[in-house]
Amino acid sequence: MLYRDRLIELSERSLTIKHYYFPLATAKIVPLNDIVRVQAFKPGFTHGRFRLWGTGAPDVWFACDWRRPARDCLFRVRLRSQRIEPAFSAERPEQLKSILAARGLLAT
């Protein structure tokens, strides 16, 4: 396991976004080879800060995180296989960004 917290898991093969699907809060498992890029961004009023769960725009779906308003970094994943981009929070965003960058997945 490369990274794990209560919101996501990143392994050599996949990114697991916990509490993703509504209403059962089941996980979304994304193979790493389906990821085009991961964008880290600062949340704002219109950029996910108060989107606790669900759609933030027609092409973005946020996994559930009740603590998102207090977070200072969010992530959005561009996939090869679908138009909807999963978005999520991480408990240690700097550590996750470092791991994603080392694997060539973090957008610059």
Rosetta blueprint (number, residue, H / E / L):
1 M L
2 L L
3 Y E
4 R E
5 D L
6 R L
7 L L
8 I E
9 E E
10 L E
11 S L
12 E L
13 R L
14 S E
15 L E
16 T E
17 I E
18 K E
19 H E
20 Y E
21 Y E
22 F L
23 P L
24 L L
25 A L
26 T E
27 A E
28 K E
29 I E
30 V E
31 P E
32 L H
33 N H
34 D H
35 I E
36 V E
37 R E
38 V E
39 Q E
40 A E
41 F E
42 K L
43 P L
44 G L
45 F L
46 T L
47 H L
48 G L
49 R L
50 F L
51 R L
52 L L
53 W L
54 G E
55 T E
56 G E
57 A E
58 P L
59 D L
60 V E
61 W E
62 F E
63 A L
64 C L
65 D L
66 W L
67 R L
68 R H
69 P H
70 A H
71 R L
72 D L
73 C L
74 L E
75 F E
76 R E
77 V E
78 R E
79 L E
80 R L
81 S L
82 Q L
83 R L
84 I L
85 E E
86 P E
87 A E
88 F E
89 S E
90 A L
91 E L
92 R L
93 P H
94 E H
95 Q H
96 L H
97 K H
98 S H
99 I H
100 L H
101 A H
102 A H
103 R L
104 G L
105 L L
106 L E
107 A L
108 T L
